[in-house]
Amino acid sequence: MLALTGCGGLGVSPISTTTTGAAVQGIHGHVTGGQQPVSASAVQVYLVSSGALKGVSTVPVGASATTDGNGNFSIATSYTCPTGSYAYIVATGGNSGGGGANPATALMAGLGPCPVTSAVVNINEVTTVASVYALAPFMADYKHIGYAGSATGIAN
């Protein structure tokens, strides 16, 4: 279940991709909830399953981080993102101030086709709604996004 509160601005900077290579390094950004930074949130990159509709997404080793007190995160470790795969990023848990930690928080943003070579990503309610709306036919929850057969639908 995704927890959505407040209003956030859409602030995703363009993502650079290449057609060769699979090492990803340099994803960083900011997680907000209702205009407030979300601290101590677990940020994880996922790869969409290509084997089954609503299949289990893959978690690349080293593609995670935790937000700091200002909601900032940086994934500086290289990890594998095979060409032709599709990636997205999820922030779970954390504290947006006032009410304390909220383990039910789950916010996401799409990263696009692999390999993602670098990205500046803001993760908030707006990016979550846009991602869930676009991926709804392919997802059961944020850990189960997949397609079978043609990648055209997921690419769109």
ZIJOVEN-V745410 format. One line per field, one symbol per residue. ss: DSSP state (~ for helix, > for strand, _ for the rest). psi: psi as a letter, one per 20 degrees, with the letter a starting at -180 (. if undefined). burial: 1 if it has 9 or more other C-alpha atoms within 8 Angstrom, else 0. A space follows every 10 residues. Layout:
BEGIN
ss=???
psi=???
burial=???
END
This chain:
BEGIN
ss=__________ _____>>___ __>>__>>>> >>>__>>_>_ _>>>>>>_>_ _______>__ ___>>>____ _>>>>___>> _____>>>>> >>__>_____ >____>>>>> >>>__>>>>> >>>_~~~~~~ ~~~~~~~~>> >__>>>____ _~~~~_
psi=ppppqapqqo lpqqppqrir ripppkprbp pqoliqqoqk ppppqqpppj iqpkrpqqop pjlrrpqaij jqqpnipqrp nppirpqrqp pqaaojrfja qniipoqrqq haqqpohqqo pppahghggg ggghigiiqh aiinprqqcq jgghh.
burial=0001001100 0000101100 0111111111 1111001111 1111111111 1111111011 0011111110 1111101111 1110111111 1111111000 1101111111 1111111111 1111111101 1000100111 0001111100 100000
END
